[in-house]
Amino acid sequence: MIIKDHILKNKFLFFIFVIIFVIIFIFYSFNNNNYFILSENDKPFFIIPENKEGITIINQDKKSLHLSYENSSNIEISNELNIQYSIQLITNSDYSYIKEKMNELINLKDSIFDSNDLYISAFISNSSTEYFLLYKNFESRNIAQDFCEKYTYFVDKCLIVNVKNLQ
């Protein structure tokens, strides 16, 4: 009799467990939200103390934290010219690198580049400036794309830049 009561209790507990499991499974399957809500953070993300008390702050050379402005007196960019669409050759955040590449292309022994066809343009954001070395000026994106596909064997992929959007 004791064994039958024990088996009956185990069956009853097993039955209760299965019912609870099924209820939980049904609840989660019908309440399937694929998103969650984050509360708005109105506190500062980081604080740079004004009095550092002689402590050296690390990682100040990162672009997002180091906001020193470059000396723009020796930078010649073509954003102000009437350039509409152009073929992107190189981009870099270092103006001197872009200028050096431009001079290399012009001064090659068998250069196909005319200095009047190469332009340097800049995209200035809050954290940095990105310089573009551009080739030729076109009236439309389609004309630039056609020219690029037919004649620019020196680029891996034709990237057309709407220079007016860089300003």
DRENBAZA-987194 format. One record per atom (N, C-alpha, C): residue in three letters; residue number from 0; x, y, z; atom name. Coordinates in Angstrom, 3 decimals, m for minus. Example, Ala and Ser with C-alpha at 12.3 -4.5 7.8 and 13.67 -1.06 7.14 Angstrom:
BEGIN
Ala | 0 | 13.190 | m5.690 | 7.800 | N
Ala | 0 | 12.300 | m4.500 | 7.800 | CA
Ala | 0 | 13.200 | m3.300 | 7.800 | C
Ser | 1 | 12.850 | m2.250 | 7.080 | N
Ser | 1 | 13.670 | m1.060 | 7.140 | CA
Ser | 1 | 12.900 | 0.030 | 7.870 | C
This chain:
BEGIN
Met | 0 | 0.791 | m1.172 | 0.000 | N
Met | 0 | 0.000 | 0.000 | 0.000 | CA
Met | 0 | 0.857 | 1.269 | 0.000 | C
Ile | 1 | 1.957 | 1.221 | 0.726 | N
Ile | 1 | 2.855 | 2.372 | 0.803 | CA
Ile | 1 | 3.484 | 2.623 | m0.566 | C
Ile | 2 | 3.813 | 1.579 | m1.266 | N
Ile | 2 | 4.438 | 1.727 | m2.575 | CA
Ile | 2 | 3.433 | 2.328 | m3.552 | C
Lys | 3 | 2.182 | 1.887 | m3.495 | N
Lys | 3 | 1.155 | 2.434 | m4.374 | CA
Lys | 3 | 0.929 | 3.914 | m4.081 | C
Asp | 4 | 0.917 | 4.295 | m2.802 | N
Asp | 4 | 0.756 | 5.711 | m2.441 | CA
Asp | 4 | 1.950 | 6.534 | m2.955 | C
His | 5 | 3.116 | 5.969 | m2.837 | N
His | 5 | 4.324 | 6.659 | m3.294 | CA
His | 5 | 4.287 | 6.840 | m4.812 | C
Ile | 6 | 3.913 | 5.810 | m5.557 | N
Ile | 6 | 3.802 | 5.884 | m7.014 | CA
Ile | 6 | 2.715 | 6.866 | m7.403 | C
Leu | 7 | 1.605 | 6.854 | m6.681 | N
Leu | 7 | 0.505 | 7.767 | m6.952 | CA
Leu | 7 | 0.949 | 9.224 | m6.711 | C
Lys | 8 | 1.704 | 9.469 | m5.626 | N
Lys | 8 | 2.226 | 10.805 | m5.365 | CA
Lys | 8 | 3.183 | 11.244 | m6.475 | C
Asn | 9 | 4.041 | 10.342 | m6.919 | N
Asn | 9 | 4.993 | 10.678 | m7.979 | CA
Asn | 9 | 4.277 | 10.987 | m9.292 | C
Lys | 10 | 3.235 | 10.210 | m9.608 | N
Lys | 10 | 2.456 | 10.475 | m10.815 | CA
Lys | 10 | 1.748 | 11.819 | m10.711 | C
Phe | 11 | 1.213 | 12.111 | m9.542 | N
Phe | 11 | 0.524 | 13.374 | m9.329 | CA
Phe | 11 | 1.520 | 14.538 | m9.456 | C
Leu | 12 | 2.702 | 14.431 | m8.850 | N
Leu | 12 | 3.712 | 15.486 | m8.949 | CA
Leu | 12 | 4.216 | 15.638 | m10.389 | C
Phe | 13 | 4.382 | 14.507 | m11.062 | N
Phe | 13 | 4.805 | 14.559 | m12.445 | CA
Phe | 13 | 3.744 | 15.245 | m13.308 | C
Phe | 14 | 2.485 | 14.915 | m13.087 | N
Phe | 14 | 1.377 | 15.517 | m13.811 | CA
Phe | 14 | 1.328 | 17.029 | m13.545 | C
Ile | 15 | 1.508 | 17.465 | m12.309 | N
Ile | 15 | 1.529 | 18.889 | m11.952 | CA
Ile | 15 | 2.712 | 19.582 | m12.657 | C
Phe | 16 | 3.867 | 18.936 | m12.621 | N
Phe | 16 | 5.054 | 19.490 | m13.269 | CA
Phe | 16 | 4.828 | 19.675 | m14.766 | C
Val | 17 | 4.235 | 18.702 | m15.432 | N
Val | 17 | 3.961 | 18.778 | m16.867 | CA
Val | 17 | 2.980 | 19.914 | m17.144 | C
Ile | 18 | 1.952 | 20.059 | m16.333 | N
Ile | 18 | 0.965 | 21.132 | m16.531 | CA
Ile | 18 | 1.638 | 22.497 | m16.371 | C
Ile | 19 | 2.446 | 22.658 | m15.335 | N
Ile | 19 | 3.152 | 23.935 | m15.131 | CA
Ile | 19 | 4.086 | 24.215 | m16.296 | C
Phe | 20 | 4.807 | 23.201 | m16.759 | N
Phe | 20 | 5.712 | 23.363 | m17.887 | CA
Phe | 20 | 4.947 | 23.777 | m19.140 | C
Val | 21 | 3.825 | 23.157 | m19.415 | N
Val | 21 | 3.014 | 23.486 | m20.592 | CA
Val | 21 | 2.487 | 24.916 | m20.480 | C
Ile | 22 | 2.051 | 25.318 | m19.299 | N
Ile | 22 | 1.544 | 26.686 | m19.118 | CA
Ile | 22 | 2.652 | 27.705 | m19.360 | C
Ile | 23 | 3.822 | 27.440 | m18.821 | N
Ile | 23 | 4.950 | 28.359 | m19.027 | CA
Ile | 23 | 5.339 | 28.408 | m20.500 | C
Phe | 24 | 5.376 | 27.243 | m21.143 | N
Phe | 24 | 5.723 | 27.193 | m22.559 | CA
Phe | 24 | 4.713 | 27.984 | m23.390 | C
Ile | 25 | 3.442 | 27.804 | m23.136 | N
Ile | 25 | 2.397 | 28.524 | m23.880 | CA
Ile | 25 | 2.500 | 30.020 | m23.618 | C
Phe | 26 | 2.737 | 30.416 | m22.385 | N
Phe | 26 | 2.854 | 31.834 | m22.047 | CA
Phe | 26 | 4.000 | 32.486 | m22.811 | C
Tyr | 27 | 5.181 | 31.832 | m22.844 | N
Tyr | 27 | 6.327 | 32.413 | m23.539 | CA
Tyr | 27 | 6.193 | 32.349 | m25.056 | C
Ser | 28 | 5.514 | 31.364 | m25.579 | N
Ser | 28 | 5.376 | 31.292 | m27.027 | CA
Ser | 28 | 4.401 | 32.343 | m27.549 | C
Phe | 29 | 3.360 | 32.691 | m26.794 | N
Phe | 29 | 2.422 | 33.714 | m27.229 | CA
Phe | 29 | 2.889 | 35.117 | m26.850 | C
Asn | 30 | 3.788 | 35.218 | m25.943 | N
Asn | 30 | 4.302 | 36.511 | m25.509 | CA
Asn | 30 | 5.725 | 36.682 | m26.036 | C
Asn | 31 | 5.910 | 36.472 | m27.325 | N
Asn | 31 | 7.233 | 36.498 | m27.938 | CA
Asn | 31 | 7.534 | 37.893 | m28.460 | C
Asn | 32 | 8.204 | 38.710 | m27.662 | N
Asn | 32 | 8.631 | 40.042 | m28.088 | CA
Asn | 32 | 10.082 | 39.966 | m28.523 | C
Asn | 33 | 10.348 | 40.460 | m29.733 | N
Asn | 33 | 11.707 | 40.426 | m30.255 | CA
Asn | 33 | 12.466 | 41.712 | m29.957 | C
Tyr | 34 | 11.984 | 42.514 | m29.068 | N
Tyr | 34 | 12.657 | 43.752 | m28.737 | CA
Tyr | 34 | 12.576 | 43.986 | m27.240 | C
Phe | 35 | 13.391 | 44.919 | m26.792 | N
Phe | 35 | 13.342 | 45.327 | m25.403 | CA
Phe | 35 | 13.525 | 46.832 | m25.364 | C
Ile | 36 | 13.136 | 47.442 | m24.306 | N
Ile | 36 | 13.136 | 48.894 | m24.197 | CA
Ile | 36 | 14.220 | 49.316 | m23.210 | C
Leu | 37 | 15.060 | 50.235 | m23.667 | N
Leu | 37 | 16.081 | 50.811 | m22.805 | CA
Leu | 37 | 15.600 | 52.171 | m22.328 | C
Ser | 38 | 15.813 | 52.431 | m21.081 | N
Ser | 38 | 15.425 | 53.747 | m20.583 | CA
Ser | 38 | 16.444 | 54.781 | m21.048 | C
Glu | 39 | 15.989 | 56.013 | m21.192 | N
Glu | 39 | 16.840 | 57.085 | m21.671 | CA
Glu | 39 | 17.877 | 57.439 | m20.610 | C
Asn | 40 | 19.118 | 57.622 | m21.077 | N
Asn | 40 | 20.209 | 57.984 | m20.167 | CA
Asn | 40 | 20.395 | 59.489 | m20.221 | C
Asp | 41 | 20.099 | 60.176 | m19.127 | N
Asp | 41 | 20.290 | 61.619 | m19.092 | CA
Asp | 41 | 21.517 | 62.012 | m18.280 | C
Lys | 42 | 22.308 | 61.019 | m17.878 | N
Lys | 42 | 23.537 | 61.280 | m17.133 | CA
Lys | 42 | 24.704 | 61.334 | m18.118 | C
Pro | 43 | 25.786 | 62.027 | m17.779 | N
Pro | 43 | 26.923 | 62.090 | m18.703 | CA
Pro | 43 | 27.575 | 60.721 | m18.872 | C
Phe | 44 | 28.051 | 60.460 | m20.104 | N
Phe | 44 | 28.699 | 59.189 | m20.397 | CA
Phe | 44 | 30.116 | 59.150 | m19.836 | C
Phe | 45 | 30.803 | 60.273 | m19.863 | N
Phe | 45 | 32.141 | 60.343 | m19.300 | CA
Phe | 45 | 32.383 | 61.770 | m18.822 | C
Ile | 46 | 33.315 | 61.915 | m17.937 | N
Ile | 46 | 33.660 | 63.223 | m17.393 | CA
Ile | 46 | 35.164 | 63.403 | m17.528 | C
Ile | 47 | 35.586 | 64.529 | m18.094 | N
Ile | 47 | 37.003 | 64.868 | m18.144 | CA
Ile | 47 | 37.215 | 65.939 | m17.084 | C
Pro | 48 | 37.942 | 65.607 | m16.039 | N
Pro | 48 | 38.104 | 66.578 | m14.955 | CA
Pro | 48 | 38.945 | 67.769 | m15.391 | C
Glu | 49 | 38.607 | 68.956 | m14.889 | N
Glu | 49 | 39.393 | 70.138 | m15.207 | CA
Glu | 49 | 40.704 | 70.140 | m14.433 | C
Asn | 50 | 40.691 | 69.714 | m13.176 | N
Asn | 50 | 41.897 | 69.642 | m12.370 | CA
Asn | 50 | 42.343 | 68.186 | m12.335 | C
Lys | 51 | 43.374 | 67.865 | m13.107 | N
Lys | 51 | 43.837 | 66.474 | m13.213 | CA
Lys | 51 | 44.789 | 66.108 | m12.090 | C
Glu | 52 | 45.208 | 67.072 | m11.287 | N
Glu | 52 | 46.075 | 66.872 | m10.128 | CA
Glu | 52 | 47.346 | 66.108 | m10.484 | C
Gly | 53 | 47.930 | 66.420 | m11.655 | N
Gly | 53 | 49.202 | 65.816 | m12.038 | CA
Gly | 53 | 49.090 | 64.427 | m12.625 | C
Ile | 54 | 47.899 | 63.883 | m12.746 | N
Ile | 54 | 47.717 | 62.533 | m13.286 | CA
Ile | 54 | 47.635 | 62.631 | m14.809 | C
Thr | 55 | 48.363 | 61.750 | m15.500 | N
Thr | 55 | 48.327 | 61.703 | m16.953 | CA
Thr | 55 | 47.087 | 60.925 | m17.391 | C
Ile | 56 | 46.276 | 61.536 | m18.211 | N
Ile | 56 | 45.071 | 60.894 | m18.730 | CA
Ile | 56 | 45.464 | 60.084 | m19.968 | C
Ile | 57 | 45.156 | 58.781 | m19.963 | N
Ile | 57 | 45.516 | 57.922 | m21.088 | CA
Ile | 57 | 44.496 | 58.055 | m22.214 | C
Asn | 58 | 44.883 | 57.608 | m23.403 | N
Asn | 58 | 44.021 | 57.532 | m24.592 | CA
Asn | 58 | 43.497 | 58.885 | m25.031 | C
Gln | 59 | 44.262 | 59.943 | m24.885 | N
Gln | 59 | 43.818 | 61.236 | m25.376 | CA
Gln | 59 | 44.098 | 61.415 | m26.860 | C
Asp | 60 | 44.808 | 60.475 | m27.466 | N
Asp | 60 | 45.105 | 60.601 | m28.882 | CA
Asp | 60 | 44.047 | 59.946 | m29.760 | C
Lys | 61 | 42.959 | 59.506 | m29.188 | N
Lys | 61 | 41.883 | 58.903 | m29.960 | CA
Lys | 61 | 41.097 | 59.996 | m30.675 | C
Lys | 62 | 40.600 | 59.687 | m31.877 | N
Lys | 62 | 39.903 | 60.690 | m32.665 | CA
Lys | 62 | 38.663 | 61.237 | m31.967 | C
Ser | 63 | 37.919 | 60.377 | m31.332 | N
Ser | 63 | 36.670 | 60.835 | m30.743 | CA
Ser | 63 | 36.894 | 61.693 | m29.507 | C
Leu | 64 | 38.070 | 61.587 | m28.883 | N
Leu | 64 | 38.342 | 62.372 | m27.694 | CA
Leu | 64 | 39.298 | 63.528 | m27.964 | C
His | 65 | 40.145 | 63.373 | m28.946 | N
His | 65 | 41.168 | 64.380 | m29.206 | CA
His | 65 | 40.646 | 65.313 | m30.291 | C
Leu | 66 | 40.132 | 66.459 | m29.920 | N
Leu | 66 | 39.458 | 67.341 | m30.858 | CA
Leu | 66 | 40.327 | 68.510 | m31.290 | C
Ser | 67 | 41.635 | 68.356 | m31.250 | N
Ser | 67 | 42.482 | 69.465 | m31.680 | CA
Ser | 67 | 42.310 | 69.648 | m33.181 | C
Tyr | 68 | 42.165 | 70.874 | m33.605 | N
Tyr | 68 | 41.903 | 71.178 | m35.006 | CA
Tyr | 68 | 43.215 | 71.311 | m35.757 | C
Glu | 69 | 43.274 | 70.750 | m36.945 | N
Glu | 69 | 44.481 | 70.847 | m37.750 | CA
Glu | 69 | 44.665 | 72.276 | m38.237 | C
Asn | 70 | 45.906 | 72.636 | m38.459 | N
Asn | 70 | 46.188 | 73.946 | m39.006 | CA
Asn | 70 | 45.757 | 73.946 | m40.460 | C
Ser | 71 | 44.722 | 74.681 | m40.780 | N
Ser | 71 | 44.140 | 74.618 | m42.122 | CA
Ser | 71 | 44.729 | 75.655 | m43.064 | C
Ser | 72 | 45.761 | 76.368 | m42.651 | N
Ser | 72 | 46.315 | 77.402 | m43.518 | CA
Ser | 72 | 47.033 | 76.811 | m44.725 | C
Asn | 73 | 47.555 | 75.592 | m44.619 | N
Asn | 73 | 48.277 | 74.993 | m45.741 | CA
Asn | 73 | 47.469 | 73.900 | m46.430 | C
Ile | 74 | 46.179 | 73.872 | m46.223 | N
Ile | 74 | 45.325 | 72.850 | m46.826 | CA
Ile | 74 | 44.538 | 73.472 | m47.974 | C
Glu | 75 | 44.643 | 72.838 | m49.142 | N
Glu | 75 | 43.919 | 73.302 | m50.319 | CA
Glu | 75 | 42.866 | 72.254 | m50.673 | C
Ile | 76 | 41.605 | 72.548 | m50.398 | N
Ile | 76 | 40.547 | 71.605 | m50.739 | CA
Ile | 76 | 39.650 | 72.229 | m51.791 | C
Ser | 77 | 38.947 | 71.363 | m52.520 | N
Ser | 77 | 38.172 | 71.804 | m53.678 | CA
Ser | 77 | 36.674 | 71.776 | m53.431 | C
Asn | 78 | 36.224 | 71.833 | m52.219 | N
Asn | 78 | 34.790 | 71.803 | m51.953 | CA
Asn | 78 | 34.079 | 73.019 | m52.537 | C
Glu | 79 | 34.784 | 74.132 | m52.619 | N
Glu | 79 | 34.138 | 75.360 | m53.059 | CA
Glu | 79 | 34.036 | 75.466 | m54.581 | C
Leu | 80 | 34.795 | 74.670 | m55.312 | N
Leu | 80 | 34.740 | 74.715 | m56.766 | CA
Leu | 80 | 33.424 | 74.126 | m57.263 | C
Asn | 81 | 33.198 | 74.242 | m58.547 | N
Asn | 81 | 31.956 | 73.728 | m59.138 | CA
Asn | 81 | 32.085 | 72.260 | m59.515 | C
Ile | 82 | 32.580 | 71.465 | m58.611 | N
Ile | 82 | 32.685 | 70.025 | m58.852 | CA
Ile | 82 | 31.361 | 69.392 | m58.458 | C
Gln | 83 | 30.793 | 68.599 | m59.354 | N
Gln | 83 | 29.509 | 67.973 | m59.062 | CA
Gln | 83 | 29.701 | 66.514 | m58.665 | C
Tyr | 84 | 30.099 | 65.680 | m59.615 | N
Tyr | 84 | 30.341 | 64.259 | m59.355 | CA
Tyr | 84 | 31.767 | 63.942 | m59.772 | C
Ser | 85 | 32.414 | 63.092 | m58.999 | N
Ser | 85 | 33.799 | 62.770 | m59.280 | CA
Ser | 85 | 34.080 | 61.324 | m58.877 | C
Ile | 86 | 35.178 | 60.775 | m59.403 | N
Ile | 86 | 35.577 | 59.404 | m59.102 | CA
Ile | 86 | 36.529 | 59.436 | m57.909 | C
Gln | 87 | 36.216 | 58.671 | m56.895 | N
Gln | 87 | 37.051 | 58.618 | m55.686 | CA
Gln | 87 | 38.243 | 57.695 | m55.926 | C
Leu | 88 | 39.438 | 58.224 | m55.722 | N
Leu | 88 | 40.638 | 57.408 | m55.840 | CA
Leu | 88 | 41.110 | 56.917 | m54.481 | C
Ile | 89 | 41.264 | 57.836 | m53.529 | N
Ile | 89 | 41.786 | 57.500 | m52.202 | CA
Ile | 89 | 41.080 | 58.378 | m51.169 | C
Thr | 90 | 40.880 | 57.836 | m49.974 | N
Thr | 90 | 40.446 | 58.652 | m48.840 | CA
Thr | 90 | 41.369 | 58.367 | m47.665 | C
Asn | 91 | 41.567 | 59.404 | m46.860 | N
Asn | 91 | 42.405 | 59.259 | m45.675 | CA
Asn | 91 | 42.152 | 60.460 | m44.780 | C
Ser | 92 | 42.397 | 60.297 | m43.505 | N
Ser | 92 | 42.222 | 61.412 | m42.579 | CA
Ser | 92 | 43.465 | 62.288 | m42.495 | C
Asp | 93 | 44.539 | 61.894 | m43.159 | N
Asp | 93 | 45.785 | 62.656 | m43.155 | CA
Asp | 93 | 45.907 | 63.415 | m44.475 | C
Tyr | 94 | 45.814 | 64.738 | m44.392 | N
Tyr | 94 | 45.872 | 65.559 | m45.605 | CA
Tyr | 94 | 47.209 | 65.406 | m46.326 | C
Ser | 95 | 48.300 | 65.349 | m45.586 | N
Ser | 95 | 49.616 | 65.264 | m46.227 | CA
Ser | 95 | 49.760 | 63.954 | m47.013 | C
Tyr | 96 | 49.142 | 62.872 | m46.539 | N
Tyr | 96 | 49.173 | 61.595 | m47.261 | CA
Tyr | 96 | 48.437 | 61.733 | m48.604 | C
Ile | 97 | 47.270 | 62.368 | m48.573 | N
Ile | 97 | 46.487 | 62.561 | m49.803 | CA
Ile | 97 | 47.251 | 63.453 | m50.780 | C
Lys | 98 | 47.833 | 64.525 | m50.277 | N
Lys | 98 | 48.604 | 65.442 | m51.121 | CA
Lys | 98 | 49.807 | 64.725 | m51.740 | C
Glu | 99 | 50.473 | 63.882 | m50.952 | N
Glu | 99 | 51.618 | 63.117 | m51.447 | CA
Glu | 99 | 51.187 | 62.150 | m52.557 | C
Lys | 100 | 50.062 | 61.447 | m52.364 | N
Lys | 100 | 49.561 | 60.520 | m53.391 | CA
Lys | 100 | 49.188 | 61.271 | m54.669 | C
Met | 101 | 48.612 | 62.451 | m54.508 | N
Met | 101 | 48.249 | 63.264 | m55.669 | CA
Met | 101 | 49.507 | 63.653 | m56.454 | C
Asn | 102 | 50.551 | 64.088 | m55.761 | N
Asn | 102 | 51.805 | 64.452 | m56.428 | CA
Asn | 102 | 52.452 | 63.242 | m57.090 | C
Glu | 103 | 52.370 | 62.075 | m56.452 | N
Glu | 103 | 52.917 | 60.856 | m57.055 | CA
Glu | 103 | 52.211 | 60.530 | m58.364 | C
Leu | 104 | 50.886 | 60.636 | m58.383 | N
Leu | 104 | 50.132 | 60.333 | m59.600 | CA
Leu | 104 | 50.468 | 61.309 | m60.725 | C
Ile | 105 | 50.635 | 62.567 | m60.386 | N
Ile | 105 | 50.945 | 63.576 | m61.407 | CA
Ile | 105 | 52.366 | 63.405 | m61.930 | C
Asn | 106 | 53.302 | 63.054 | m61.059 | N
Asn | 106 | 54.724 | 63.015 | m61.428 | CA
Asn | 106 | 55.209 | 61.655 | m61.901 | C
Leu | 107 | 54.312 | 60.704 | m62.089 | N
Leu | 107 | 54.731 | 59.414 | m62.637 | CA
Leu | 107 | 55.337 | 59.614 | m64.022 | C
Lys | 108 | 56.269 | 58.722 | m64.399 | N
Lys | 108 | 56.950 | 58.855 | m65.688 | CA
Lys | 108 | 55.951 | 58.839 | m66.847 | C
Asp | 109 | 55.066 | 57.858 | m66.864 | N
Asp | 109 | 54.060 | 57.757 | m67.919 | CA
Asp | 109 | 52.687 | 58.098 | m67.356 | C
Ser | 110 | 52.582 | 59.226 | m66.720 | N
Ser | 110 | 51.348 | 59.590 | m66.029 | CA
Ser | 110 | 50.227 | 59.917 | m67.003 | C
Ile | 111 | 49.057 | 59.383 | m66.710 | N
Ile | 111 | 47.865 | 59.708 | m67.491 | CA
Ile | 111 | 47.073 | 60.817 | m66.819 | C
Phe | 112 | 47.547 | 61.262 | m65.661 | N
Phe | 112 | 46.810 | 62.239 | m64.863 | CA
Phe | 112 | 47.285 | 63.659 | m65.153 | C
Asp | 113 | 46.343 | 64.516 | m65.394 | N
Asp | 113 | 46.608 | 65.941 | m65.536 | CA
Asp | 113 | 46.309 | 66.583 | m64.186 | C
Ser | 114 | 47.121 | 67.520 | m63.774 | N
Ser | 114 | 46.913 | 68.150 | m62.466 | CA
Ser | 114 | 45.569 | 68.866 | m62.388 | C
Asn | 115 | 44.998 | 69.249 | m63.528 | N
Asn | 115 | 43.681 | 69.906 | m63.523 | CA
Asn | 115 | 42.530 | 68.926 | m63.326 | C
Asp | 116 | 42.817 | 67.618 | m63.444 | N
Asp | 116 | 41.776 | 66.605 | m63.286 | CA
Asp | 116 | 41.749 | 65.981 | m61.893 | C
Leu | 117 | 42.704 | 66.318 | m61.045 | N
Leu | 117 | 42.746 | 65.771 | m59.693 | CA
Leu | 117 | 42.350 | 66.850 | m58.694 | C
Tyr | 118 | 41.498 | 66.466 | m57.762 | N
Tyr | 118 | 40.992 | 67.402 | m56.765 | CA
Tyr | 118 | 41.097 | 66.767 | m55.384 | C
Ile | 119 | 41.265 | 67.614 | m54.393 | N
Ile | 119 | 41.189 | 67.161 | m53.008 | CA
Ile | 119 | 39.985 | 67.831 | m52.387 | C
Ser | 120 | 39.122 | 66.997 | m51.826 | N
Ser | 120 | 37.934 | 67.497 | m51.162 | CA
Ser | 120 | 37.906 | 66.938 | m49.746 | C
Ala | 121 | 37.111 | 67.556 | m48.880 | N
Ala | 121 | 37.111 | 67.142 | m47.477 | CA
Ala | 121 | 35.693 | 66.978 | m46.972 | C
Phe | 122 | 35.515 | 65.967 | m46.155 | N
Phe | 122 | 34.273 | 65.781 | m45.418 | CA
Phe | 122 | 34.601 | 66.039 | m43.951 | C
Ile | 123 | 34.034 | 67.092 | m43.391 | N
Ile | 123 | 34.349 | 67.497 | m42.021 | CA
Ile | 123 | 33.200 | 67.074 | m41.120 | C
Ser | 124 | 33.509 | 66.217 | m40.145 | N
Ser | 124 | 32.501 | 65.783 | m39.177 | CA
Ser | 124 | 32.886 | 66.311 | m37.802 | C
Asn | 125 | 32.094 | 65.979 | m36.800 | N
Asn | 125 | 32.369 | 66.448 | m35.446 | CA
Asn | 125 | 33.668 | 65.899 | m34.893 | C
Ser | 126 | 34.020 | 64.680 | m35.268 | N
Ser | 126 | 35.180 | 64.045 | m34.662 | CA
Ser | 126 | 36.434 | 64.083 | m35.524 | C
Ser | 127 | 36.311 | 64.229 | m36.831 | N
Ser | 127 | 37.503 | 64.208 | m37.675 | CA
Ser | 127 | 37.191 | 64.791 | m39.042 | C
Thr | 128 | 38.217 | 64.869 | m39.854 | N
Thr | 128 | 38.086 | 65.308 | m41.243 | CA
Thr | 128 | 38.620 | 64.198 | m42.132 | C
Glu | 129 | 37.850 | 63.835 | m43.123 | N
Glu | 129 | 38.255 | 62.802 | m44.076 | CA
Glu | 129 | 38.513 | 63.487 | m45.415 | C
Tyr | 130 | 39.705 | 63.283 | m45.973 | N
Tyr | 130 | 40.086 | 63.909 | m47.229 | CA
Tyr | 130 | 39.936 | 62.914 | m48.368 | C
Phe | 131 | 39.453 | 63.405 | m49.512 | N
Phe | 131 | 39.200 | 62.590 | m50.688 | CA
Phe | 131 | 40.094 | 63.053 | m51.828 | C
Leu | 132 | 40.769 | 62.121 | m52.477 | N
Leu | 132 | 41.458 | 62.414 | m53.724 | CA
Leu | 132 | 40.505 | 62.000 | m54.838 | C
Leu | 133 | 40.094 | 62.983 | m55.640 | N
Leu | 133 | 39.061 | 62.772 | m56.649 | CA
Leu | 133 | 39.645 | 62.974 | m58.043 | C
Tyr | 134 | 39.029 | 62.272 | m59.006 | N
Tyr | 134 | 39.497 | 62.315 | m60.393 | CA
Tyr | 134 | 38.374 | 62.775 | m61.300 | C
Lys | 135 | 38.605 | 63.861 | m62.001 | N
Lys | 135 | 37.708 | 64.466 | m62.993 | CA
Lys | 135 | 36.405 | 64.991 | m62.383 | C
Asn | 136 | 35.738 | 65.820 | m63.143 | N
Asn | 136 | 34.474 | 66.426 | m62.755 | CA
Asn | 136 | 33.422 | 66.040 | m63.793 | C
Phe | 137 | 32.281 | 65.536 | m63.344 | N
Phe | 137 | 31.216 | 65.100 | m64.247 | CA
Phe | 137 | 29.910 | 65.786 | m63.870 | C
Glu | 138 | 29.021 | 65.927 | m64.849 | N
Glu | 138 | 27.741 | 66.599 | m64.619 | CA
Glu | 138 | 26.730 | 65.707 | m63.910 | C
Ser | 139 | 26.843 | 64.388 | m64.093 | N
Ser | 139 | 25.872 | 63.488 | m63.465 | CA
Ser | 139 | 26.582 | 62.221 | m62.986 | C
Arg | 140 | 25.887 | 61.517 | m62.105 | N
Arg | 140 | 26.422 | 60.259 | m61.580 | CA
Arg | 140 | 26.537 | 59.211 | m62.703 | C
Asn | 141 | 25.565 | 59.187 | m63.611 | N
Asn | 141 | 25.584 | 58.199 | m64.695 | CA
Asn | 141 | 26.765 | 58.406 | m65.639 | C
Ile | 142 | 27.051 | 59.657 | m65.967 | N
Ile | 142 | 28.191 | 59.944 | m66.849 | CA
Ile | 142 | 29.493 | 59.528 | m66.165 | C
Ala | 143 | 29.611 | 59.840 | m64.882 | N
Ala | 143 | 30.813 | 59.472 | m64.125 | CA
Ala | 143 | 30.950 | 57.954 | m64.046 | C
Gln | 144 | 29.849 | 57.261 | m63.816 | N
Gln | 144 | 29.882 | 55.800 | m63.715 | CA
Gln | 144 | 30.289 | 55.175 | m65.049 | C
Asp | 145 | 29.727 | 55.671 | m66.155 | N
Asp | 145 | 30.103 | 55.156 | m67.482 | CA
Asp | 145 | 31.582 | 55.369 | m67.771 | C
Phe | 146 | 32.068 | 56.579 | m67.488 | N
Phe | 146 | 33.486 | 56.877 | m67.710 | CA
Phe | 146 | 34.366 | 55.965 | m66.865 | C
Cys | 147 | 33.978 | 55.805 | m65.613 | N
Cys | 147 | 34.767 | 54.997 | m64.693 | CA
Cys | 147 | 34.849 | 53.542 | m65.163 | C
Glu | 148 | 33.725 | 52.996 | m65.590 | N
Glu | 148 | 33.704 | 51.594 | m66.030 | CA
Glu | 148 | 34.493 | 51.381 | m67.321 | C
Lys | 149 | 34.537 | 52.398 | m68.192 | N
Lys | 149 | 35.214 | 52.241 | m69.476 | CA
Lys | 149 | 36.707 | 52.550 | m69.419 | C
Tyr | 150 | 37.102 | 53.558 | m68.638 | N
Tyr | 150 | 38.459 | 54.078 | m68.778 | CA
Tyr | 150 | 39.343 | 54.003 | m67.523 | C
Thr | 151 | 38.787 | 53.759 | m66.385 | N
Thr | 151 | 39.625 | 53.806 | m65.173 | CA
Thr | 151 | 40.039 | 52.396 | m64.756 | C
Tyr | 152 | 41.041 | 51.901 | m65.420 | N
Tyr | 152 | 41.591 | 50.579 | m65.113 | CA
Tyr | 152 | 42.411 | 50.600 | m63.824 | C
Phe | 153 | 42.737 | 51.772 | m63.318 | N
Phe | 153 | 43.618 | 51.914 | m62.161 | CA
Phe | 153 | 42.881 | 51.897 | m60.827 | C
Val | 154 | 41.557 | 51.765 | m60.848 | N
Val | 154 | 40.805 | 51.635 | m59.589 | CA
Val | 154 | 40.162 | 50.252 | m59.544 | C
Asp | 155 | 40.075 | 49.693 | m58.337 | N
Asp | 155 | 39.470 | 48.372 | m58.180 | CA
Asp | 155 | 37.960 | 48.428 | m58.318 | C
Lys | 156 | 37.354 | 49.461 | m57.760 | N
Lys | 156 | 35.907 | 49.593 | m57.766 | CA
Lys | 156 | 35.552 | 51.054 | m58.011 | C
Cys | 157 | 34.597 | 51.296 | m58.875 | N
Cys | 157 | 34.193 | 52.661 | m59.195 | CA
Cys | 157 | 33.320 | 53.221 | m58.083 | C
Leu | 158 | 33.851 | 54.195 | m57.387 | N
Leu | 158 | 33.087 | 54.898 | m56.355 | CA
Leu | 158 | 32.899 | 56.333 | m56.805 | C
Ile | 159 | 31.638 | 56.699 | m57.013 | N
Ile | 159 | 31.314 | 58.041 | m57.483 | CA
Ile | 159 | 30.891 | 58.871 | m56.271 | C
Val | 160 | 31.461 | 60.067 | m56.153 | N
Val | 160 | 31.197 | 60.943 | m55.013 | CA
Val | 160 | 30.413 | 62.154 | m55.484 | C
Asn | 161 | 29.312 | 62.441 | m54.818 | N
Asn | 161 | 28.593 | 63.686 | m55.034 | CA
Asn | 161 | 29.256 | 64.725 | m54.148 | C
Val | 162 | 30.118 | 65.524 | m54.728 | N
Val | 162 | 30.975 | 66.442 | m53.965 | CA
Val | 162 | 30.140 | 67.492 | m53.241 | C
Lys | 163 | 29.025 | 67.870 | m53.788 | N
Lys | 163 | 28.172 | 68.871 | m53.136 | CA
Lys | 163 | 27.652 | 68.360 | m51.797 | C
Asn | 164 | 27.515 | 67.051 | m51.634 | N
Asn | 164 | 27.043 | 66.477 | m50.361 | CA
Asn | 164 | 28.132 | 66.441 | m49.303 | C
Leu | 165 | 29.380 | 66.685 | m49.667 | N
Leu | 165 | 30.463 | 66.679 | m48.691 | CA
Leu | 165 | 30.504 | 67.951 | m47.870 | C
Gln | 166 | 29.873 | 68.994 | m48.352 | N
Gln | 166 | 29.930 | 70.285 | m47.640 | CA
Gln | 166 | 29.077 | 70.291 | m46.427 | C
